[in-house]
Amino acid sequence: MPNTPPFPQGLRTRIAPTPSGFLHPGNGAAFVLTHRLAHDNGGRVLLRIDDLDAERLRPEYVQDIFDTLAWLKVKWEDGPRDVQDFTKNWSQGLRMPRYQALLEQLAAAGHLYACTCSRKELSSCECRHQDRPVDLPEATLRLRIPIGCKVTFNTWPHGPRTVDLSRMMPDPVLRQRPLKDLPGRPAYQIASLADDVHYRIDLVVRGEDLLPSSACQVYLAGLLGLDGFTRTLFVHHALLGDANGGKLSKSQGAGSLKAMRDEDEGPELILGLAHQLQQEL
């Protein structure tokens, strides 16, 4: 791209895997790309392991993150050094009070509503139009996105981008439904925003499929007065596909990086995929 602007210097980014399964080639390529963009331009990398989904977390999945990064020679300046350090000092469970405080701020301002619909009922859900208390038992809390809500955020290399969030994303869940004796768990959108603000992240590298999440989190930051995050730079890379053109992911059955290591394969394939992603930006 002959008119691509230079990449900004000194930005602070993060690698944010979820330990809900063994990592796949798409994860690995994205980690390498993030590492290259940051370190080639004087930036810093935080390792942030997103472990909110405690039901699916396994110690071997957390260990796989560290094994994968070592295999790829991806280095980070901030964050846990091993599984024990992560559990003791870096788990998202330690930041629950911050997530809850932001949810309470949104609820007090009238931006959240209680929803009792199942996934099958969402197509005809009327909960956003009902004046229900946000502490309604067995309800999720959703963000009320205004119709025609336009969000503008900074992207590289294409500059400012404006999207209609109300068209791209249905009202997202910000707090999960309480389970048995457990309180409702904060959901990804609010936790990711809170963590990026807490760790002073000003560069987010993620797949093009998460463009709606970028818009949602910038919108949330505006509602919460977190003006620093609204100036964050986003890089949305293409998604890697399998031989049939499908999405390369755990949910689609892609081979794991652990399996590659167990077969004594080197990381050259993943490094090549990362180079492909970088060339396509």
MOCOR-V633858 format. One record per run of one state. SS is the DSSP state (helix for helix, strand for strand, loop for the rest). FROM is the first residue (numbers start at 1). TO is the last residue. If there is no record, write none. Layout:
ss,from,to
SS,FROM,TO
SS,FROM,TO
//
This chain:
ss,from,to
loop,1,11
strand,12,15
loop,16,23
strand,24,24
helix,25,39
loop,40,43
strand,44,47
loop,48,58
helix,59,72
loop,73,77
strand,78,79
loop,80,82
helix,83,90
loop,91,91
helix,92,108
loop,109,111
strand,112,115
loop,116,118
helix,119,124
loop,125,126
helix,127,129
loop,130,139
strand,140,143
loop,144,149
strand,150,155
loop,156,158
strand,159,164
helix,165,168
loop,169,172
strand,173,175
loop,176,178
strand,179,179
loop,180,181
strand,182,182
loop,183,185
strand,186,186
loop,187,187
helix,188,198
loop,199,202
strand,203,207
helix,208,224
loop,225,228
helix,229,231
loop,232,232
strand,233,237
loop,238,240
strand,241,241
loop,242,246
strand,247,247
loop,248,249
helix,250,252
loop,253,255
strand,256,256
helix,257,262
loop,263,267
helix,268,279
loop,280,281
//
